[in-house]
Amino acid sequence: MEYSKLKNKRILITGGAGFIGGALIRKLLISSECFIWNLDKMSYASDLTGINSCLRGLETNKQKRYQFIRVDLKDKQQVNNAIAKSNPDFVIHLAAESHVDKSIQNPFTFIESNIIGTFNLLECIKEYWLNLQKNRQEFFRLLHVSTDEVFGSTLLDESFTENTPYDPKSPYSASKASSDHLVRAWHNTFNIPILITNCSNNFGPWQYPEKLIPVIISNALSQKNIPIYGDGLNVRDWLFVEDHVDALILVLQKGIIGQSYCIGGNGEKTNIEIAMNICDIIKKYLPSLKDSEKLITLVNDRPGHDRRYSINPKKIKNELGWESKFSYEKSLELTVQWYINNQDWCKKSLLKTSL
C-alpha cells in the first residue's frame, strides 16, 4: 500500500472512535505520515482503547500527529469549529449509528445521526471548501463510507454493483441510503469533490460486542445460548476490517471524484455457518468448550430481515487494483483468538452500555 498522496496531509475522520474508524486511524498512524483529527461524539459503542494503545507504542513525533475532538454532528456550530481547527485536506465520514436492531427500536436516533449529521457535515464542508485556495480545492476529497445494506436483499445468482438500485429495508439502511443521496446531491449541485464506498459486513478485533460475530464468540466463551435469527440461512458477505481500511485508503488516494466503489470480502456465509465456524475455532483453542455448537439457538426473526447480501468488487479491483488479502478462514480465526484474549474489554464495554 502506497501513502504518497497522504504525506503531511491533514485528515479529519468522523466516527474515529468506532470499530472501522479505529482500525483506519491505527493503520494511518503506523503506516503513513499524515496528521489525523478524530471527530467523535463518544456514544455507547465508541471506544478509544485501541487507538490509545497504538499511540503508546509510537515515537513521540508520531503521537503528535493525532488529535481527538469530541463533537456531535447534530451540532452544526461544533462541526464548523472542528473543521476550522483541523483545516483538512481530506475528510473521511464514518460517523453513523449502525446497529439494525436498535434502528428498529428507536429510528429517530438514526435519522438524527445519519441524515441530519451528514447534512450538517456537508454544509460545513461546502463553506470550508469554497474558501480554500484553488490548489487545495482541487486536492480536497470527502470520502463517505456507506454500506451494502442500502441495496436491500439480492437473489442467489446476483451480486450488488455500483449500479444496483437502492432498496433499503430497515430504518438503519434507509438512513444510510439517505446520507448517500445527500452526498451525491452536494457533489452534483455544489461541486464538492466526493467519493462513496459501500462495504459488506465488517468483522475483526475491537468490534463492539453487540454485533453478530462478537456476540457468538462471547456467548460461546461464557456458555450462554447463541441466538440466531429465523432459520439461520440469511447470507452476508464478510469483510475483514483490515482489508476494508486498506480499500478506503486506496480510494481516498486514487478514486475518481463523484464515483462510488463497492468493497466486498468474497466471504459469503449463512449466519448458522458463521456460528458453527466460530464454535470449531473455539474448540481448537479451548478444548473444554468442545460442545459450544449445542448453544446455537434459533430465535424469532427480526422485522425486515434481508435474506442475502453479496458484493461484486470488480470495479475497485479493475480500476484501483484492490482485492482482499485475508481469507475468511484466517481472519475469522485471528478474530476469535483476539476475543479469547480480550474478554475483559468485552465485559467492560457491555457494562458501559448498561450504565
C-alpha positions in Angstrom: 0.0 0.0 0.0 1.4 3.4 -1.0 0.7 6.5 1.1 2.4 9.1 -1.1 -0.6 11.4 -1.5 -1.2 11.4 2.2 2.3 12.6 3.3 2.0 15.6 5.6 -1.7 15.9 4.7 -4.4 16.7 7.2 -7.2 14.2 7.6 -10.4 14.7 9.6 -12.1 11.3 10.3 -15.6 11.4 11.7 -16.5 8.4 13.9 -12.9 7.6 14.6 -13.8 6.0 17.9 -15.9 3.4 16.2 -14.8 -0.1 15.1 -13.8 0.8 11.5 -12.7 4.3 12.3 -10.4 3.0 15.0 -8.8 0.4 12.6 -8.3 3.1 10.0 -6.7 5.6 12.4 -4.3 2.9 13.7 -3.3 2.0 10.2 -2.7 5.6 9.3 -0.7 6.3 12.5 1.6 3.3 11.9 2.0 3.4 8.1 1.6 7.0 6.9 2.9 10.5 7.7 -0.4 12.3 7.7 -1.9 14.3 10.6 -5.2 12.9 12.0 -8.1 14.6 13.7 -10.6 12.1 15.2 -14.1 13.6 15.5 -16.5 11.5 17.6 -19.4 12.2 19.9 -18.4 9.2 22.1 -21.7 7.2 22.1 -22.2 3.9 23.9 -20.3 2.0 21.2 -17.3 4.4 20.9 -14.0 3.3 22.3 -10.5 4.8 22.2 -8.7 1.9 23.9 -7.2 0.5 20.6 -6.1 3.9 19.4 -4.6 4.8 22.8 -2.8 1.5 22.9 -1.4 2.1 19.4 -0.2 5.6 20.4 1.7 4.3 23.4 3.7 2.2 21.0 4.7 5.0 18.7 7.5 7.5 18.8 6.7 10.9 20.3 6.7 12.7 16.9 4.2 10.2 15.6 2.0 10.6 18.6 1.8 14.3 18.0 0.2 13.7 14.6 -3.1 12.7 16.3 -5.7 14.8 18.0 -9.2 13.9 19.3 -12.1 16.3 19.1 -15.4 15.4 20.9 -18.2 16.6 18.6 -21.7 15.5 17.9 -22.5 16.1 14.2 -26.0 17.2 15.1 -24.4 20.4 16.5 -23.5 22.4 13.3 -21.5 25.0 15.1 -19.3 22.4 16.7 -18.8 20.8 13.4 -17.8 24.1 11.9 -15.3 24.7 14.7 -13.8 21.2 14.2 -13.3 21.8 10.5 -11.7 25.2 11.2 -9.4 23.6 13.8 -8.3 20.6 11.7 -8.1 22.6 8.3 -8.3 19.2 6.5 -7.1 18.2 3.1 -9.3 15.1 3.3 -12.5 14.2 5.3 -13.4 10.6 5.8 -17.0 10.3 7.0 -17.5 7.2 9.1 -19.7 8.5 11.9 -23.0 6.7 11.9 -25.4 4.7 14.1 -25.2 1.2 12.6 -27.0 -1.4 14.7 -30.1 -2.6 12.8 -31.9 -3.9 15.8 -31.5 -0.6 17.6 -32.8 1.2 14.5 -36.0 -0.8 14.7 -36.4 0.1 18.4 -35.5 3.8 18.1 -35.5 5.0 14.4 -35.2 8.7 15.4 -31.6 8.3 16.7 -30.6 7.0 13.2 -32.4 9.8 11.4 -30.8 12.4 13.6 -27.3 10.9 13.4 -27.0 9.5 9.9 -29.2 12.0 8.0 -29.1 15.3 9.9 -25.5 14.7 11.0 -24.4 14.1 7.4 -26.3 17.2 6.2 -24.6 19.4 8.8 -21.2 18.0 7.8 -21.9 18.6 4.1 -23.0 22.2 4.7 -19.9 22.9 6.8 -17.6 21.3 4.2 -19.3 23.3 1.4 -18.4 26.6 3.1 -14.9 25.4 4.0 -14.2 24.1 0.5 -15.4 27.2 -1.2 -13.0 29.3 0.8 -9.9 27.1 0.1 -7.2 28.3 -2.2 -7.6 26.8 -5.7 -4.7 24.3 -5.4 -6.2 22.9 -2.1 -9.7 22.9 -3.6 -8.5 20.6 -6.4 -6.8 18.3 -4.0 -9.5 18.1 -1.4 -11.7 15.0 -1.1 -14.7 13.9 1.0 -14.9 10.1 1.3 -18.3 9.0 2.5 -18.3 5.4 3.9 -21.6 3.6 3.5 -23.0 0.0 3.5 -24.2 -2.6 1.1 -27.5 -2.7 3.1 -28.7 0.3 1.1 -29.3 -2.1 -1.8 -31.7 -4.3 0.1 -31.7 -8.1 -0.5 -30.4 -9.8 -3.6 -31.2 -13.1 -5.4 -29.0 -16.2 -5.2 -27.4 -15.7 -8.6 -26.8 -11.9 -8.3 -24.4 -9.6 -6.6 -24.5 -5.9 -5.7 -22.6 -3.5 -8.0 -22.2 0.3 -8.1 -25.3 0.3 -10.4 -27.6 -1.7 -8.2 -30.8 0.4 -7.4 -31.3 1.3 -3.8 -33.9 -0.6 -1.9 -33.3 -0.2 1.9 -35.5 -2.3 4.2 -34.6 -1.2 7.7 -34.5 2.3 9.4 -30.8 1.9 9.5 -30.3 1.1 5.8 -32.8 3.8 4.9 -30.9 6.4 6.9 -27.6 5.4 5.2 -29.2 5.4 1.8 -30.5 9.0 2.5 -27.0 10.0 3.6 -25.6 8.6 0.3 -28.1 10.6 -1.7 -27.3 13.8 0.2 -23.5 13.4 -0.5 -24.2 12.8 -4.2 -26.5 15.8 -4.3 -23.9 18.1 -2.7 -21.4 16.9 -5.3 -23.8 17.5 -8.3 -25.2 20.8 -7.0 -22.2 22.4 -5.3 -19.3 20.5 -7.0 -18.0 19.2 -3.6 -15.3 16.5 -4.6 -16.7 13.4 -3.1 -16.1 9.6 -3.1 -18.5 7.0 -1.8 -17.8 3.4 -0.7 -20.4 0.7 0.1 -18.9 -2.2 2.1 -20.1 -5.6 3.2 -20.3 -6.8 6.8 -17.1 -6.0 8.6 -15.5 -8.0 11.4 -12.3 -8.2 13.4 -10.6 -7.2 16.7 -12.1 -4.3 18.7 -15.6 -4.7 17.2 -18.3 -3.7 19.7 -19.7 -6.8 21.5 -23.3 -6.2 20.3 -22.5 -7.3 16.7 -23.1 -10.8 15.4 -19.6 -12.3 15.4 -18.6 -10.8 18.8 -21.9 -12.0 20.3 -21.4 -15.5 19.1 -17.8 -15.6 20.4 -18.7 -14.1 23.8 -21.7 -16.3 24.3 -19.8 -19.4 23.4 -17.0 -18.5 25.8 -19.4 -17.9 28.6 -21.5 -20.9 27.6 -24.7 -18.9 27.0 -27.2 -19.5 24.3 -26.1 -18.2 20.9 -29.1 -16.6 19.3 -29.5 -16.8 15.5 -32.4 -15.1 13.8 -35.0 -17.1 11.8 -33.8 -20.3 10.1 -30.2 -19.1 10.3 -29.8 -19.1 6.5 -29.6 -15.4 5.9 -26.4 -14.8 3.9 -23.8 -12.0 4.5 -20.6 -11.2 2.6 -18.0 -10.9 5.4 -15.1 -8.4 5.1 -12.1 -8.3 7.4 -11.7 -4.8 8.8 -8.0 -4.6 7.8 -8.9 -5.3 4.2 -11.6 -2.6 4.4 -9.3 0.1 5.7 -6.8 -0.7 3.0 -9.5 -0.2 0.4 -10.6 3.1 2.0 -7.0 4.5 1.9 -6.7 3.4 -1.7 -10.0 5.0 -2.8 -9.0 8.2 -1.0 -5.8 8.4 -3.0 -6.8 7.1 -6.3 -10.6 7.1 -6.6 -12.3 9.2 -9.3 -14.3 12.1 -8.0 -18.0 11.5 -8.0 -17.6 7.7 -8.2 -18.7 5.0 -5.8 -16.9 1.8 -5.1 -18.3 -1.5 -3.7 -16.0 -3.2 -1.2 -16.6 -6.9 -0.5 -14.6 -9.7 1.1 -15.7 -12.7 -1.1 -16.8 -14.3 2.1 -20.4 -15.2 1.8 -21.7 -17.3 4.7 -25.0 -18.0 6.3 -25.4 -16.9 9.9 -25.6 -20.5 11.0 -22.3 -21.3 9.2 -20.6 -18.4 11.0 -21.8 -19.7 14.3 -20.6 -23.2 13.6 -17.2 -22.0 12.3 -16.6 -19.9 15.4 -17.5 -22.9 17.7 -15.0 -25.0 15.8 -12.2 -22.4 16.3 -13.0 -22.1 20.0 -12.9 -25.8 20.3 -9.4 -25.7 18.8 -8.1 -23.3 21.3 -10.2 -24.2 24.3 -10.9 -28.0 24.1 -13.0 -27.8 27.3 -15.7 -25.9 25.3 -16.0 -28.6 22.7 -19.8 -28.6 22.7 -20.4 -24.9 22.0 -22.3 -25.6 18.9 -25.1 -27.0 21.1 -25.7 -23.5 22.4 -26.8 -22.3 18.9 -30.5 -21.4 19.3 -32.8 -20.2 16.5 -35.0 -17.2 17.7 -37.8 -15.3 16.1 -36.7 -13.4 13.1 -36.4 -9.6 13.2 -38.7 -7.4 11.0 -37.5 -6.6 7.5 -34.6 -9.0 7.7 -32.8 -9.0 4.3 -32.2 -12.5 3.1 -28.9 -12.1 1.3 -26.1 -9.6 0.7 -23.5 -10.1 -1.9 -20.9 -7.7 -3.4 -19.2 -7.9 -6.7 -15.9 -5.9 -6.1 -14.9 -6.0 -9.8 -14.8 -2.2 -10.2 -12.4 -1.4 -7.3 -10.2 -4.4 -8.4 -10.0 -3.4 -12.0 -9.8 0.3 -11.7 -7.8 0.7 -8.5 -6.1 -2.6 -8.0 -7.6 -3.6 -4.7 -8.6 -7.0 -3.6 -8.9 -8.6 -0.1 -5.7 -10.1 1.3 -7.2 -12.0 4.2 -9.1 -15.2 3.7 -12.4 -15.6 5.6 -11.0 -18.6 7.4 -7.7 -16.9 8.5 -9.3 -13.6 9.5 -12.1 -15.3 11.5 -9.5 -17.3 13.4 -7.5 -14.2 14.2 -10.7 -12.5 15.4 -11.7 -15.4 17.6 -8.2 -15.5 19.1 -8.3 -11.8 19.8 -11.7 -12.0 21.7 -10.5 -15.0 23.7 -7.5 -12.9 24.8 -9.6 -9.8 25.4 -12.7 -10.9 27.3 -12.2 -8.2 29.9 -12.5 -5.5 27.3 -15.8 -7.0 26.1 -17.2 -7.2 29.6 -16.2 -3.6 30.3 -17.8 -2.4 27.0 -21.1 -4.1 27.7 -21.1 -2.8 31.3 -20.6 0.8 29.9 -23.7 0.2 27.8 -25.9 -0.8 30.7 -24.9 2.1 33.0 
